[in-house]
Amino acid sequence: MEQTPQDDIAFHQFLTWLRQRCQLDWSQYRQEYLKRRIESCMATMRIPNYGEYIKVLERDPSQLQRLRDGITINVTEFFRDATTFDVLKQIVIPEVAASKQKAGVGLVRVWSAGCATGEETYSIALSFLEVLGADLSGLWLSVYGTDVDEECLRNARAGVYGGQALTNVPSPLVEQYFVAKEQGTFTAGEKLRSLVHFQQLDLIHDTPLKHVDIVFCRYVFIYMSRELQESALRAFHGALNRNRFLILGRTESMPVHLLDRLFASVNPEERVYRKLTEGS
């Protein structure tokens, strides 16, 4: 899209319009990223400037959801960063399971924040099944996948994936927990579906989940300003039960000073952390 000397002013006026008229406040996202994604949406629709885009959004409110979906790039896969899932299976799940069994508390809650089309959420559930067996050693597991993108969530709930998407899933897990369908697709089976729950949730504005044993939030921080990253870390700290686990993306930058105050490192390379009592 052709730029003008007044482009930055127009961009911020557009953000103000979104906040005032549409209750969409994206001011805490990284501005360069946000501007690039909005202008990509405009270019796709051949809209020359922000003023014209406002007219389009006023005429057709359904375009607001299209814009919102365009802000998040949903790149995900089953068992993304396999070594991170190795730590989950070798350290995190056994500790959580043993602690629950010792305390006589059967419920395990996991939050997959920014779940996109569900691959990570299902991978977490599959990891528990792989470690604990189909009966989950008598535990009740609930893995909550949340995202702002409703279209992605619909796909996640459908649980239908092409065979290529399951390349990283061990064959025994595919055979036991997926159902082969036509044209080389697979659907998450009844047992796997019973362990996952998907809901729309905005980390910026919505109340976070509570009483969680593990939080996954990977490759979401890259979209956030430092202020929003700090807000998210505090939300995750508040969401987690005592001494429980936070797992972040391996290559993301984040506010280390706050991270070190709220969490102890379990595996720095894989970005696995344990909740601390703040100030300890």
C-alpha positions in Angstrom: 0.0 0.0 0.0 1.4 3.5 -0.9 2.6 5.4 2.1 2.0 9.1 2.7 3.7 11.6 5.1 0.6 11.5 7.2 0.4 7.7 7.4 1.5 7.4 11.0 -1.1 9.9 12.1 -3.8 8.2 10.1 -2.8 4.8 11.6 -3.2 6.1 15.1 -6.5 7.8 14.2 -7.6 4.4 12.9 -6.7 2.7 16.2 -8.6 5.4 18.1 -11.7 4.8 15.9 -11.4 1.0 16.5 -11.2 1.6 20.3 -14.1 4.1 20.5 -16.5 2.6 17.9 -15.7 -1.1 17.9 -14.3 -1.7 21.4 -11.1 -3.1 19.9 -8.1 -1.8 21.8 -4.9 -3.0 20.2 -2.8 -0.2 21.6 -0.6 -2.6 23.6 0.4 -4.7 20.6 3.7 -4.0 19.0 3.0 -1.0 16.7 5.1 -2.0 13.8 3.7 -5.5 13.8 0.1 -4.2 14.1 0.5 -1.7 11.3 2.0 -4.3 9.0 -0.9 -6.7 9.6 -3.7 -4.1 9.2 -2.1 -2.8 6.0 -1.9 -6.3 4.7 -5.6 -6.7 5.2 -6.2 -3.4 3.4 -3.9 -4.4 0.5 -5.8 -7.7 0.1 -9.0 -5.8 -0.3 -7.4 -3.1 -2.4 -8.3 -0.3 0.1 -6.0 2.7 -0.5 -6.0 4.3 3.0 -7.3 4.2 6.5 -10.2 6.5 5.9 -11.6 4.3 3.1 -11.1 1.3 5.4 -13.2 2.9 8.1 -16.0 3.3 5.5 -15.8 -0.3 4.6 -16.0 -1.4 8.2 -18.9 0.8 8.8 -20.8 -0.6 5.8 -20.0 -4.2 6.6 -19.4 -5.0 10.3 -18.5 -8.6 9.4 -15.2 -7.2 8.1 -14.3 -6.4 11.7 -14.0 -10.1 12.5 -11.9 -10.6 9.4 -9.6 -7.8 10.5 -9.4 -9.3 14.0 -8.5 -12.7 12.6 -5.9 -11.1 10.4 -4.0 -9.6 13.3 -2.9 -13.1 14.6 -0.8 -15.3 12.4 -1.8 -18.8 13.4 1.3 -21.0 12.7 1.1 -24.2 14.7 1.7 -27.9 14.5 1.4 -31.0 16.6 4.3 -31.4 19.1 5.9 -28.2 17.9 9.4 -28.0 19.5 9.6 -31.7 20.3 12.3 -31.2 23.0 9.8 -29.0 24.9 7.3 -31.8 24.9 10.1 -34.1 26.1 10.5 -31.9 29.2 6.7 -31.9 29.6 6.6 -35.7 29.5 9.7 -36.5 31.5 9.5 -33.8 34.3 6.3 -31.8 34.4 3.6 -34.4 33.9 5.1 -37.0 36.3 5.5 -34.3 39.0 2.0 -33.0 38.6 0.5 -36.5 38.6 2.4 -37.6 41.7 1.5 -34.4 43.6 -2.2 -34.8 42.7 -2.2 -38.5 43.7 -0.4 -37.8 47.0 -2.9 -35.0 47.9 -5.9 -37.1 46.8 -6.9 -34.5 44.3 -7.8 -35.9 41.0 -8.3 -32.9 38.7 -5.5 -31.6 36.5 -6.1 -28.3 34.6 -3.9 -27.1 31.7 -4.3 -23.8 29.9 -3.1 -23.6 26.2 -3.2 -19.8 25.7 -3.2 -18.8 22.0 -4.1 -22.2 20.9 -4.9 -21.3 17.2 -6.4 -24.4 15.5 -5.8 -26.7 18.4 -2.7 -28.7 17.5 -0.9 -27.7 20.7 -3.9 -28.3 22.9 -4.4 -31.8 21.5 -0.6 -32.5 21.8 -0.8 -31.7 25.5 -3.6 -34.1 26.0 -1.8 -36.7 24.0 1.3 -36.3 26.1 -0.7 -37.0 29.3 -2.2 -40.1 27.6 1.3 -41.2 26.5 2.8 -40.8 30.0 -0.1 -42.0 32.2 -2.0 -44.3 29.9 -5.5 -44.2 28.6 -6.9 -44.2 32.2 -4.7 -41.2 33.1 -3.7 -43.1 36.3 -7.1 -42.2 37.7 -6.8 -38.5 37.2 -9.3 -36.2 35.5 -7.6 -34.0 32.9 -9.0 -30.8 31.3 -6.9 -29.0 28.7 -8.4 -25.6 27.9 -7.4 -24.1 24.5 -8.1 -20.3 24.3 -7.7 -17.9 21.4 -9.2 -14.6 20.1 -9.8 -16.1 16.6 -13.2 -17.7 16.4 -12.6 -19.3 13.1 -9.5 -21.0 14.4 -11.5 -22.2 17.4 -14.2 -23.7 15.1 -11.5 -25.7 13.4 -10.0 -26.8 16.7 -13.4 -28.0 18.0 -13.9 -29.9 14.7 -10.6 -31.7 15.3 -10.1 -32.6 11.7 -6.5 -32.7 10.4 -4.8 -33.9 7.2 -2.4 -36.9 7.5 0.6 -34.6 6.9 -0.4 -32.6 10.0 0.0 -35.7 12.2 3.6 -36.4 11.0 5.0 -35.6 14.5 2.4 -37.7 16.3 3.7 -41.1 17.3 1.9 -43.8 15.2 0.5 -45.6 18.3 -1.2 -42.4 19.4 -2.6 -41.8 16.0 -4.0 -45.3 15.9 -5.5 -45.1 19.4 -6.8 -41.6 19.6 -7.7 -40.5 16.0 -10.2 -41.9 13.5 -9.2 -42.1 9.9 -11.7 -40.4 7.5 -12.0 -39.9 3.8 -9.4 -38.2 1.6 -6.6 -38.9 4.0 -7.9 -36.9 6.9 -8.1 -37.8 10.6 -10.5 -36.7 13.3 -9.8 -36.6 17.0 -11.4 -39.5 18.6 -14.0 -39.5 21.4 -11.4 -40.1 24.2 -9.1 -37.3 23.0 -12.0 -34.9 22.5 -13.3 -35.5 26.1 -10.1 -34.0 27.5 -10.0 -30.7 25.6 -12.2 -27.6 25.7 -11.9 -24.6 23.5 -13.2 -21.1 24.2 -12.7 -17.5 23.0 -10.5 -15.5 25.3 -8.6 -12.3 24.8 -5.5 -12.1 27.0 -5.7 -8.3 26.9 -9.2 -7.8 28.1 -10.7 -11.0 29.4 -10.5 -12.6 32.9 -7.8 -15.3 32.8 -8.4 -18.9 33.8 -7.8 -19.8 37.4 -6.6 -22.9 39.4 -4.4 -24.2 36.6 -1.5 -26.6 36.9 0.3 -25.9 33.6 0.1 -22.9 31.4 1.4 -23.1 27.8 1.8 -19.8 26.1 4.2 -20.2 23.1 4.9 -17.7 20.3 2.2 -15.3 21.5 4.6 -12.9 23.2 6.1 -11.9 19.9 2.9 -9.9 19.1 2.9 -8.0 22.4 4.4 -4.8 23.7 6.6 -5.1 26.8 3.8 -3.7 28.9 1.4 -6.4 27.7 4.0 -9.1 28.2 4.3 -8.1 31.8 0.5 -8.1 32.2 0.3 -11.6 30.7 3.1 -12.9 33.0 1.2 -11.6 36.0 -2.0 -13.2 34.7 -0.3 -16.5 34.3 1.2 -16.3 37.8 -2.2 -15.6 39.2 -3.8 -18.4 37.2 -1.3 -21.1 38.4 -1.7 -23.2 41.5 1.3 -23.1 43.9 4.6 -24.4 42.5 3.0 -25.2 39.1 4.4 -24.7 35.6 4.6 -22.1 32.9 5.9 -23.1 29.4 6.8 -20.3 27.0 8.1 -20.2 23.4 11.8 -21.1 23.0 12.8 -18.1 20.9 10.7 -15.3 22.3 12.1 -12.2 24.1 10.4 -11.2 27.3 10.7 -9.1 30.4 13.3 -11.1 32.2 13.3 -9.0 35.4 9.6 -9.8 36.0 9.9 -13.4 34.8 12.7 -14.1 37.3 10.7 -12.5 40.2 7.6 -14.5 39.5 9.0 -17.9 38.3 12.0 -20.2 38.9 13.6 -21.8 35.8 13.1 -25.5 35.5 14.7 -25.8 32.0 16.0 -22.5 30.6 16.6 -23.8 27.1 13.0 -25.1 26.7 11.6 -22.1 28.7 9.9 -24.2 31.3 9.3 -22.3 34.6 7.8 -23.0 38.1 5.6 -20.5 39.9 7.2 -18.7 42.8 5.5 -16.7 45.6 6.2 -13.2 44.5 9.0 -11.6 46.3 10.5 -15.0 47.5 
